[in-house]
Amino acid sequence: MAQAAPTAPRRHAAERQHLRTSAYAGPLLLGLVYGVYAAFMKRQMGPVDAANVFYGILCGVIFAGALFALDRMDRRVPQELRAAAYGAFAGIAMGYLYSLTGDSILSSTVIGLLTGAFVGAVAFYRYHVREP
């Protein structure tokens, strides 16, 4: 009977390991890009100093941590709530970056709301189509 034992758990373990690696790589890469862009916008064409570098690192770490937390809650909450969470996260992140340009709070709010609505709609569509 030993020859009839299934060998699928080995393949699934390898797939789970690959998913764990990619689950960290995406938020870290996006956090790096967000942090660099936030530091660039905060600098406003002045010289690069330690405060700008620290600001970029802090923004990137917060962004990556929040995105990783959103990825972790994926299957535990309903589709609508997940889509709304991703939309709110994207809207807040984009609105904050736009506020660093020095424009008015109203324009930052509008840009954040439009981005959040778009990302929320796309996330809801994705979850609605791919999950039962």
BAGUDREN-251672 format. One record per atom (N, C-alpha, C): residue number from 1; atom name; x, y, z. Coordinates in pm, 1 decimal. Atoms other than C-alpha are relative to their C-alpha. Layout:
N
REC  num  atomo        px        py        pz
REC  NUM     CA         X         Y         Z
...
END
This chain:
132
REC  num  atomo        px        py        pz
REC    1      N      80.1    -119.9       0.0
REC    1     CA       0.0       0.0       0.0
REC    1      C      84.3     126.1       0.0
REC    2      N     -84.5    -118.0      -6.7
REC    2     CA     293.2     234.5      40.9
REC    2      C      20.8      60.7    -138.4
REC    3      N     -19.4     -53.6     133.7
REC    3     CA     330.0     264.3    -335.8
REC    3      C    -121.5      79.8     -46.7
REC    4      N     121.1     -70.5      39.5
REC    4     CA     -26.7     403.4    -357.4
REC    4      C     -20.6     129.7      76.9
REC    5      N      13.5    -121.5     -79.5
REC    5     CA      35.9     689.3    -118.2
REC    5      C       8.8     123.3     -90.3
REC    6      N      -3.3    -120.1      85.1
REC    6     CA     -38.2    1030.8    -270.0
REC    6      C     126.2      82.9      25.6
REC    7      N    -119.6     -83.5     -11.9
REC    7     CA     256.4    1260.3    -336.0
REC    7      C     -32.8     147.4     -13.9
REC    8      N      41.1    -138.6      20.0
REC    8     CA      57.0    1582.6    -367.8
REC    8      C      46.6      95.7     109.6
REC    9      N     -42.0     -98.2    -101.0
REC    9     CA     155.4    1735.5     -30.1
REC    9      C     136.5      63.4     -27.0
REC   10      N    -128.9     -59.7      31.2
REC   10     CA     511.7    1787.3    -153.6
REC   10      C     -16.3     116.3     -97.4
REC   11      N      21.5    -105.9      97.8
REC   11     CA     393.1    1989.6    -450.2
REC   11      C     -70.6     118.5      64.1
REC   12      N      71.7    -109.0     -65.6
REC   12     CA     153.2    2189.0    -236.3
REC   12      C      90.4      76.5      96.3
REC   13      N     -92.7     -68.2     -89.8
REC   13     CA     425.7    2262.8      15.0
REC   13      C      91.0      93.0     -78.6
REC   14      N     -84.7     -86.5      83.0
REC   14     CA     644.5    2398.8    -264.6
REC   14      C     -78.5     120.8     -49.0
REC   15      N      82.5    -112.6      43.9
REC   15     CA     356.9    2612.7    -393.5
REC   15      C     -24.4      96.9     114.3
REC   16      N      20.6     -88.0    -115.0
REC   16     CA     289.8    2745.4     -43.0
REC   16      C     124.2      81.4      28.7
REC   17      N    -123.4     -74.1     -22.5
REC   17     CA     655.4    2840.1      -6.1
REC   17      C      15.1     111.0    -103.0
REC   18      N      -5.9    -102.6     104.6
REC   18     CA     642.5    3025.0    -339.6
REC   18      C     -98.3     112.6      30.2
REC   19      N      98.1    -102.5     -33.1
REC   19     CA     327.4    3206.6    -228.9
REC   19      C      47.3      84.1     117.6
REC   20      N     -51.2     -77.8    -113.3
REC   20     CA     493.1    3309.3      96.7
REC   20      C     104.1     101.7     -47.3
REC   21      N    -102.6     -89.6      50.6
REC   21     CA     787.4    3458.3     -90.7
REC   21      C     -62.2     114.1     -78.8
REC   22      N      62.6    -104.7      79.8
REC   22     CA     566.6    3647.5    -335.1
REC   22      C     -90.9      88.0      85.3
REC   23      N      83.4     -81.5     -88.3
REC   23     CA     342.4    3764.6     -51.1
REC   23      C      81.8     108.7      68.1
REC   24      N     -86.5    -102.1     -57.1
REC   24     CA     640.1    3953.5      92.0
REC   24      C      58.6      92.7    -106.4
REC   25      N     -69.3     -76.6     103.9
REC   25     CA     795.1    4068.8    -235.0
REC   25      C     -85.0     114.9     -53.4
REC   26      N      87.0    -104.7      54.3
REC   26     CA     495.4    4265.3    -364.5
REC   26      C     -12.0     122.0      90.5
REC   27      N       8.7    -116.1     -88.6
REC   27     CA     433.5    4485.0     -60.2
REC   27      C     133.8      68.5      24.5
REC   28      N    -130.4     -62.5     -21.4
REC   28     CA     806.7    4539.1      -8.6
REC   28      C      41.8      85.5    -119.9
REC   29      N     -35.4     -76.4     119.1
REC   29     CA     860.1    4650.2    -367.2
REC   29      C     -86.0     125.8     -12.4
REC   30      N      88.2    -117.2       6.4
REC   30     CA     557.1    4879.8    -363.1
REC   30      C      31.9      99.1     111.5
REC   31      N     -40.2     -88.0    -109.1
REC   31     CA     665.0    5017.7     -24.8
REC   31      C     127.0      75.3     -31.6
REC   32      N    -122.9     -66.5      41.3
REC   32     CA    1008.3    5093.5    -164.9
REC   32      C     -29.0     112.3     -99.1
REC   33      N      35.9    -101.7      99.7
REC   33     CA     860.3    5279.0    -462.4
REC   33      C     -75.0     115.8      66.6
REC   34      N      76.3    -103.7     -69.1
REC   34     CA     615.5    5467.2    -238.4
REC   34      C      91.1      86.7      87.1
REC   35      N     -91.7     -75.1     -85.7
REC   35     CA     890.3    5566.8       5.3
REC   35      C      92.1      90.8     -78.0
REC   36      N     -87.0     -83.0      82.8
REC   36     CA    1122.4    5691.9    -267.6
REC   36      C     -77.6     117.8     -56.8
REC   37      N      80.7    -107.3      57.3
REC   37     CA     842.4    5890.9    -428.0
REC   37      C     -40.0     102.7     106.5
REC   38      N      36.9     -92.5    -108.3
REC   38     CA     731.7    6039.4     -94.3
REC   38      C     119.5      85.6      40.8
REC   39      N    -119.4     -78.3     -33.6
REC   39     CA    1088.5    6143.2     -12.2
REC   39      C      31.1     101.5    -108.3
REC   40      N     -22.6     -91.6     110.3
REC   40     CA    1123.5    6298.2    -356.8
REC   40      C     -96.4     117.9       5.2
REC   41      N      99.5    -106.5      -5.6
REC   41     CA     800.7    6494.7    -316.7
REC   41      C      22.6      89.8     121.8
REC   42      N     -25.6     -78.4    -120.6
REC   42     CA     893.4    6607.1      36.3
REC   42      C     121.8      90.7     -17.2
REC   43      N    -123.2     -75.4      21.2
REC   43     CA    1233.8    6728.6     -81.0
REC   43      C     -27.0     127.7     -77.8
REC   44      N      39.0    -114.2      83.7
REC   44     CA    1078.6    6967.9    -339.6
REC   44      C     120.9      71.3     -59.0
REC   45      N    -115.1     -48.9      76.1
REC   45     CA    1395.8    7012.2    -543.7
REC   45      C     109.8      62.1      86.3
REC   46      N    -107.6     -46.5     -86.8
REC   46     CA    1613.1    7095.3    -243.6
REC   46      C     107.6    -106.8       9.3
REC   47      N    -105.6     101.4     -14.8
REC   47     CA    1925.9    6909.6    -136.2
REC   47      C     -50.5    -121.6      77.7
REC   48      N      33.8     122.8     -72.0
REC   48     CA    1897.6    6550.7     -17.1
REC   48      C      74.4       1.6     133.0
REC   49      N     -62.5       5.7    -132.2
REC   49     CA    1959.7    6526.0     355.3
REC   49      C     -52.7    -121.2      75.3
REC   50      N      36.6     117.9     -78.1
REC   50     CA    1917.9    6267.6     628.5
REC   50      C    -147.9      -1.5      35.3
REC   51      N     142.3      -5.3     -33.2
REC   51     CA    1568.7    6387.6     716.1
REC   51      C     -85.0     -50.8    -115.9
REC   52      N      74.6      49.5     115.6
REC   52     CA    1445.0    6320.0     361.3
REC   52      C      13.1    -150.6     -15.3
REC   53      N     -21.9     144.1      10.0
REC   53     CA    1598.5    5974.6     358.1
REC   53      C     -80.0     -72.3     107.4
REC   54      N      76.0      61.1    -108.3
REC   54     CA    1447.7    5889.7     697.0
REC   54      C    -150.1       7.6     -27.5
REC   55      N     141.4     -15.4      33.2
REC   55     CA    1109.7    6025.1     582.9
REC   55      C     -43.9    -101.9    -105.1
REC   56      N      31.3      98.1     103.6
REC   56     CA    1117.5    5806.1     272.3
REC   56      C      -4.1    -141.4      53.9
REC   57      N      -2.2     133.7     -59.5
REC   57     CA    1211.0    5498.3     471.9
REC   57      C    -122.9     -21.2      87.4
REC   58      N     117.3      11.2     -87.6
REC   58     CA     936.8    5565.7     726.6
REC   58      C    -128.2     -16.9     -81.0
REC   59      N     119.9      11.5      83.8
REC   59     CA     670.7    5618.6     458.5
REC   59      C      -6.3    -136.0     -68.8
REC   60      N      -3.6     129.7      66.0
REC   60     CA     781.5    5304.6     273.6
REC   60      C     -32.0    -114.9      93.4
REC   61      N      25.3     107.0     -97.4
REC   61     CA     776.2    5088.5     586.1
REC   61      C    -146.9      -0.9      41.7
REC   62      N     141.8      -7.0     -37.4
REC   62     CA     430.7    5211.1     688.4
REC   62      C     -88.5     -49.3    -114.0
REC   63      N      77.7      43.0     116.9
REC   63     CA     295.8    5161.5     336.4
REC   63      C       8.7    -151.8     -17.8
REC   64      N     -17.4     144.0      19.1
REC   64     CA     443.1    4810.5     304.1
REC   64      C     -66.9     -79.1     112.3
REC   65      N      64.0      69.8    -111.2
REC   65     CA     321.0    4709.8     650.8
REC   65      C    -150.9      -1.2     -11.8
REC   66      N     145.6      -5.0      16.4
REC   66     CA     -32.7    4826.6     583.4
REC   66      C     -45.4     -87.7    -116.2
REC   67      N      35.8      83.9     114.5
REC   67     CA     -38.4    4655.3     243.6
REC   67      C      15.2    -148.0      33.7
REC   68      N     -16.4     138.2     -42.4
REC   68     CA      95.2    4333.4     394.8
REC   68      C    -114.3     -43.1      91.2
REC   69      N     113.1      32.5     -87.7
REC   69     CA    -175.8    4347.0     663.1
REC   69      C    -128.0     -18.1     -81.1
REC   70      N     116.2      18.1      85.9
REC   70     CA    -439.7    4391.1     393.1
REC   70      C       6.0    -133.0     -74.1
REC   71      N     -14.1     128.8      68.4
REC   71     CA    -301.6    4090.1     206.3
REC   71      C     -27.1    -116.5      93.6
REC   72      N      18.4     107.5     -97.1
REC   72     CA    -311.6    3878.9     522.4
REC   72      C    -147.4     -23.0      33.1
REC   73      N     140.9      17.1     -37.3
REC   73     CA    -682.8    3941.9     588.3
REC   73      C     -85.9     -46.4    -116.2
REC   74      N      70.3      23.7     124.3
REC   74     CA    -777.6    3830.3     239.4
REC   74      C    -123.7     -88.6      11.9
REC   75      N     112.8      94.8       3.3
REC   75     CA   -1002.8    3528.2     295.0
REC   75      C     -90.8       6.9     123.4
REC   76      N      75.8      -0.3    -125.8
REC   76     CA   -1135.3    3613.5     641.6
REC   76      C    -120.7      92.4      -1.6
REC   77      N     108.3     -98.2       2.7
REC   77     CA   -1368.5    3897.1     545.5
REC   77      C     -73.1      -7.7    -133.2
REC   78      N      76.1       5.0     125.4
REC   78     CA   -1641.2    3934.2     280.1
REC   78      C      66.1      81.5    -111.5
REC   79      N     -56.9     -64.5     117.9
REC   79     CA   -1557.2    4048.1     -71.8
REC   79      C     -19.7     151.0       2.3
REC   80      N      31.1    -143.0       1.9
REC   80     CA   -1725.6    4385.1     -32.4
REC   80      C      88.6      77.6      96.7
REC   81      N     -82.9     -66.5    -100.0
REC   81     CA   -1532.4    4472.8     281.8
REC   81      C     146.7       3.4     -41.8
REC   82      N    -138.1       2.0      49.8
REC   82     CA   -1201.0    4365.0     128.9
REC   82      C      20.7     103.5    -109.3
REC   83      N     -10.4     -98.2     108.2
REC   83     CA   -1264.5    4574.4    -181.0
REC   83      C      -2.5     142.0      55.9
REC   84      N       5.9    -133.1     -62.1
REC   84     CA   -1358.3    4873.5      34.6
REC   84      C     129.5      31.4      74.0
REC   85      N    -126.2     -22.3     -72.1
REC   85     CA   -1042.5    4827.5     245.2
REC   85      C     112.5      34.5     -97.6
REC   86      N    -101.5     -32.3      99.8
REC   86     CA    -819.8    4822.0     -63.4
REC   86      C     -25.3     136.7     -62.1
REC   87      N      31.9    -131.7      54.3
REC   87     CA   -1002.8    5123.4    -203.9
REC   87      C      34.6     111.7      96.4
REC   88      N     -33.6    -101.9    -100.1
REC   88     CA    -966.8    5317.9     120.5
REC   88      C     151.1      14.8      14.1
REC   89      N    -145.7      -5.7     -11.9
REC   89     CA    -599.0    5226.8     145.4
REC   89      C      61.9      74.3    -118.8
REC   90      N     -54.7     -66.3     119.0
REC   90     CA    -526.9    5334.6    -212.6
REC   90      C     -36.3     147.9      -1.8
REC   91      N      41.5    -140.0      -2.7
REC   91     CA    -726.4    5655.1    -171.6
REC   91      C      78.4      81.6     101.3
REC   92      N     -77.2     -70.4    -103.1
REC   92     CA    -549.6    5752.0     149.6
REC   92      C     144.2      17.1     -44.7
REC   93      N    -139.9      -7.7      43.1
REC   93     CA    -206.3    5670.6       6.3
REC   93      C      17.7     101.3    -112.7
REC   94      N     -12.6     -93.3     111.7
REC   94     CA    -265.5    5864.7    -314.7
REC   94      C     -30.5     142.8      43.9
REC   95      N      31.7    -133.2     -50.6
REC   95     CA    -427.4    6157.7    -136.8
REC   95      C     114.4      58.9      80.2
REC   96      N    -114.4     -49.0     -76.7
REC   96     CA    -130.2    6182.0      97.6
REC   96      C     115.1      40.5     -92.2
REC   97      N    -106.6     -36.0      93.3
REC   97     CA     119.9    6175.0    -186.7
REC   97      C     -33.0     129.5     -74.5
REC   98      N      37.8    -121.6      71.6
REC   98     CA     -76.2    6441.2    -371.3
REC   98      C       5.8     121.8      92.1
REC   99      N      -6.7    -113.0     -93.0
REC   99     CA     -87.7    6656.6     -58.0
REC   99      C     143.2      50.0      17.3
REC  100      N    -139.4     -41.1     -10.0
REC  100     CA     293.5    6663.9     -58.7
REC  100      C      41.1      97.0    -110.6
REC  101      N     -33.3     -91.5     109.0
REC  101     CA     287.2    6863.9    -383.0
REC  101      C     -22.3     144.9      39.7
REC  102      N      25.9    -136.4     -44.2
REC  102     CA     160.0    7170.2    -197.2
REC  102      C    -131.9      55.3     -51.3
REC  103      N     131.9     -44.4      44.4
REC  103     CA    -179.0    7191.5    -368.0
REC  103      C     -97.6       2.1     117.0
REC  104      N      98.9     -15.0    -106.5
REC  104     CA    -496.7    7252.0    -172.2
REC  104      C     -46.0    -135.6      53.3
REC  105      N      53.7     121.0     -62.2
REC  105     CA    -651.8    6999.3      61.9
REC  105      C    -119.1     -53.5     -79.3
REC  106      N     115.6      42.2      78.5
REC  106     CA    -964.1    6993.6    -153.4
REC  106      C      42.7     -82.8    -120.7
REC  107      N     -44.6      77.3     116.5
REC  107     CA    -774.0    6876.0    -461.7
REC  107      C      61.0    -132.8      43.9
REC  108      N     -54.0     126.4     -51.6
REC  108     CA    -590.4    6614.1    -253.7
REC  108      C    -112.2     -95.6      37.0
REC  109      N     114.6      82.7     -37.5
REC  109     CA    -922.8    6491.0    -121.0
REC  109      C     -70.2     -56.9    -122.0
REC  110      N      67.2      46.5     122.1
REC  110     CA   -1077.8    6469.5    -466.6
REC  110      C      83.3    -107.3     -69.0
REC  111      N     -88.3     100.3      61.9
REC  111     CA    -776.8    6282.7    -608.1
REC  111      C      -3.8    -130.1      80.4
REC  112      N       7.0     119.0     -84.2
REC  112     CA    -784.4    6043.4    -311.7
REC  112      C    -132.2     -73.3     -13.2
REC  113      N     131.9      63.5      15.0
REC  113     CA   -1158.2    5981.3    -343.5
REC  113      C     -14.6     -68.0    -135.7
REC  114      N       9.2      61.0     133.4
REC  114     CA   -1136.1    5916.8    -717.9
REC  114      C      86.8    -125.8      -8.5
REC  115      N     -88.0     117.3       0.9
REC  115     CA    -841.6    5681.5    -674.5
REC  115      C     -59.2    -112.8      83.5
REC  116      N      59.4     102.3     -85.8
REC  116     CA   -1010.8    5499.2    -387.6
REC  116      C    -122.6     -64.5     -61.7
REC  117      N     118.6      56.2      65.2
REC  117     CA   -1336.5    5457.9    -579.4
REC  117      C      39.1     -91.9    -115.3
REC  118      N     -43.8      82.6     111.6
REC  118     CA   -1154.8    5324.3    -884.4
REC  118      C      61.9    -130.5      48.1
REC  119      N     -65.2     121.6     -50.5
REC  119     CA    -937.3    5080.1    -689.8
REC  119      C    -100.7     -90.4      70.5
REC  120      N     102.9      80.5     -64.3
REC  120     CA   -1233.0    4966.6    -480.6
REC  120      C     -88.4     -72.4    -100.2
REC  121      N      82.3      63.2     103.0
REC  121     CA   -1441.0    4899.2    -792.7
REC  121      C      76.0    -112.0     -70.6
REC  122      N     -80.3     103.5      65.6
REC  122     CA   -1158.5    4706.7    -959.6
REC  122      C      20.6    -119.1      93.8
REC  123      N     -18.8     109.2     -96.1
REC  123     CA   -1092.5    4504.1    -642.7
REC  123      C    -129.7     -79.2      18.2
REC  124      N     126.4      71.7     -13.0
REC  124     CA   -1462.3    4421.7    -604.7
REC  124      C     -26.2     -86.2    -122.3
REC  125      N      18.9      78.1     122.1
REC  125     CA   -1480.3    4310.5    -966.4
REC  125      C      91.1    -122.7       0.0
REC  126      N     -93.8     111.7      -4.2
REC  126     CA   -1171.5    4094.7    -923.0
REC  126      C     -45.9    -107.5      97.5
REC  127      N      45.5      99.0     -98.2
REC  127     CA   -1303.1    3929.1    -607.0
REC  127      C    -131.7     -63.7     -43.2
REC  128      N     129.5      53.8      40.0
REC  128     CA   -1650.8    3886.3    -751.7
REC  128      C      14.9    -102.2    -113.2
REC  129      N     -18.5      89.0     113.9
REC  129     CA   -1522.9    3717.1   -1068.1
REC  129      C      80.9    -123.1      38.7
REC  130      N     -91.5     111.4     -27.3
REC  130     CA   -1250.4    3496.0    -918.1
REC  130      C     -38.7     -88.6     115.7
REC  131      N      36.2      80.9    -116.4
REC  131     CA   -1410.7    3373.1    -597.0
REC  131      C    -144.7     -44.4      -9.4
REC  132      N     139.8      47.9       5.8
REC  132     CA   -1726.4    3164.9    -557.1
REC  132      C     -93.2      80.4      86.3
END
